Amino acid sequence: MQSIKPLLPLFIAGGLLLGGNGVQGSLIALRGANEGFSAEFIGFLGSAYFGGFLVGCFLVPAMLRSVGHIRAFSALAAIAASATVLLVIMVDPISWLVLRFLMGVCFSCLFTTIESWLNAGTSNDGRGRILSIYRLVDLAAVTGAQYLLPIFGVDGFTLFGILAILTCLSLVPVSLGDRSKPEPPKNFRFDLRKAFAISPVACIGCITIGLTNSSFRLIGPLYATEIGFDITDVATFMSAGIIGGFVLQYPLGLLSDRVDRRLTLILATIGAVGSGLFLSYFAGDNHLLNYAGIFAFGAFALPLYSLSAAHANDHVGQSGNTADYVVIAAGLIFFFSIGAIIGPLISSILIDQFGARALFTYTSVVHASLIVIVLRRIQKRGPVEKSKRTRFVALLRTSPQIFKLAKRDKSGVDKPNEEAE
């Protein structure tokens, strides 16, 4: 079994970035509301971030080939930290839009750099273990960081300074703890037509997930404040949804390995619709009911990305063309990003016009549309043969490199690295 000791610096750096980036979405929403920005404009800020995230996917391979992982990481972290500080120095709408776009570019490139590095330092037989640890780091960092909100508050400079410090500190383990020189990733091939042809369900599913999950992460804090939650309650609300997504990820994945994966996708989406309607029409301003509702929403909605990706990989496995794995990896990130650019804007407009409960009414309508589409696809296309299916792997939505790290065949045996290029 591969030792994780050489990779610890990367896990530490990843945890600092994941935690800081995870709480920053909540901070932007809450601080923006305090500054008098409308919910609609806060939605624009979310769209700007994911627009930058998408651009970063195109830029980073050439950057890593040009200057290497350490130099690229250092430059990107410095820019991201500076942008975080500038958010509190330049409190005006245009500046925030530009800075959030820039931060989207930086964090997309930073996550790609770390995940490319992790992949290069991971043996074939240890890849599943490394990805599991990385997911645990993500869960602990993102949920724990939410409580920086009540500790430091959203007013003033302090929390922005803390987040800038976390980004700067991620440079320390990367600069001092790893002397390897991993190969840079190849260019991601965004062949969207081919990705859609391989699996329409997965591509439409990722658009749907972008529309809804980004709305929860970036507009969810506005929902919580509108129903009367204080800042500690907002942190608990957001953390409950994130933890819920972790709890059901593997049970749903195991079920999808045993039946037509689209049926599991429908089951999880029904749960997302039901929990969204519960939050909209039954939870009211009751704290416990909202915590239960958002836990259920996260449990059903957040695993949809991994289920969609697994379904797409089943079709690649069925065709036998391993070069298509990279097409799917890049394509699904692209489709998710498109949905994530649009989702916060739509949901914020709805909250502005109709109040807090419109957020989860919106997610329920979008998820219900996905159910209809998947049912129609089941009528048109049979299931992938069980012998041709890959095994479910829980994924982060951080970069196409996460697919490469997760690359395994249907028996759970890791594929060679070059197959994911």
Residue, then its C-alpha position, 0 to 999 in steps of 0.5 A: m500500500q502506498s504511503i501517503k507521507p510524501l503527499l501530505p504537503l499537498f493534502i495540507a495545501g489542498g485543505l487550506l485552499l478548499g476551506g478558504n474557497g468554501v467559506q468565501g462563497s458564503l462570506i461574499a453573499l453575507r458581506g454583499a448583502n450588508e454592503g447593500f448589494s441586491a440579491e440579483f447582483i450577488g448572483f452575478l458575483g457567483s456567475a463571475y466566479f464560475g465564468g473565471f473557473l471555466v476560463g481557468c480550465f483552458l489556461v492551466p495546462a499551458m501554464l504548467r508546461s511553461v513554468g512548472h507546478i511550484r511556480a504556477f502555484s505560487a503565482l496563482a496563490a499570490i494573485a488569489a490572496s491579493a484579490t481577497v484583500l482587494l475585495v475589502i479595500m475596493v467595495d464597489p460592484i464593478s471591482w467585486l465582479v472583476l475580482r471574483f472572476l479573477m479568483g475563479v480563474c486562480f482557484s480553478c488553476l490551483f485545484t488543477t495544479i494540486e490534483s495533477w500533482l497528486n495524480a503524478g505522485t500516486s501509484n496505480d494501486g493507491r489511487g482510490r485511497i488517495l482520492s478518498i483521503y482528498r475527499l475527507v480533507d475537502l469535507a473537513a475543511v469546507t464544513g469547518a471553515q464555515y464556522l469562521l463566519p461567526i468567529f470573525g464576523v462578516d463585517g470589517f477586514t478580519l475574515f478577508g484577511i484570514l482567508a488571504i492568510l490561508t491562501c498564502l499559507s498553502l504556499v508553505p507545504v507546497s514550496l518546502g515539502d515536495r521536491s518532485k517535478p511532475e509532468p504537466p497535464k496535457n491540454f483538455r480536449f473540449d469536444l462537447r459534441k462528442a461528450f454529449a453523444i457519449s452520454p446525453v444524460a450525464c451532460i444534461g445532468c451536469i448542467t442541472i447540477g451546476l444550476t442547482n448546487s451552485s445556487f445552494r452554495l452561493i445563494g443559500p446564505l441569503y436564503a438562511t438570513e432571509i428566514g431569520f438565521d443569525i450568522t452561526d445558524v447560517a454556518t450550521f445550515m451550510s455545513a449540514g448540506i455539505i455533510g449530507g452530501f457526503v453521507l449518502q454519496y457512497p450508499l447511492g453509488l453502491l446502489s448504482d453499481r447494482v442497477d441501471r445507474r439512471l434509476t439511481l439518478i432518478l431516485a436521488t433527484i426525486g429526493a432532491v425535489g422532495s427536500g427542496l419542496f420541504l424547505s420551500y413550503f414546510a420548514g418555514d423559519n424553524h431551525l431544526l426543520n431547516y437543518a433537516g431539510i438542507f441535510a436531506f437536500g445535500a444528501f440527494a443533490l450533491p451526489l448527482y454529479s458523481l452519479s452522472a460522471a459514473h454513468a458517462n464512464d460506463h458508456v466509455g467503458q462499453s465502447g472500449n475507447t479509453a481516449d474518450y475518458v478525457v473527453i468526458a472529464a473535460g466535457l462534464i466540467f464544462f457543462f457543470s460550469i455553464g450551469a453554475i454560471i447561470g444558476p446563481l443569477i436565476s436563483s438570486i433574481l427569484i429570491d429578489q422577486f419572490g422571497a427566500r422560499a423561491l430558492f428551493t422552489y427553483t431547485s425543485v423545478v430544475h431537478a424535476s425537469l432532469i427526472v423527465i429527461v432521464l425517463r425519456r432517455i431510458q425509453k430511447r436507450g437501454p442500460v449499459e451491460k453490467s459487465k461493461r460498467t465502471r465502479f462508482v467513484a465519488l468526485l469533487r467538482t474541482s478540475p478535470q484532473i480529479f477524473k484522472l485521479a479517480k480512474r478505475d475499471k469496473s472491478g475497482v482496479d486502477k487504470p494506467n495513467e496514460e489512459a486518462e490523458 
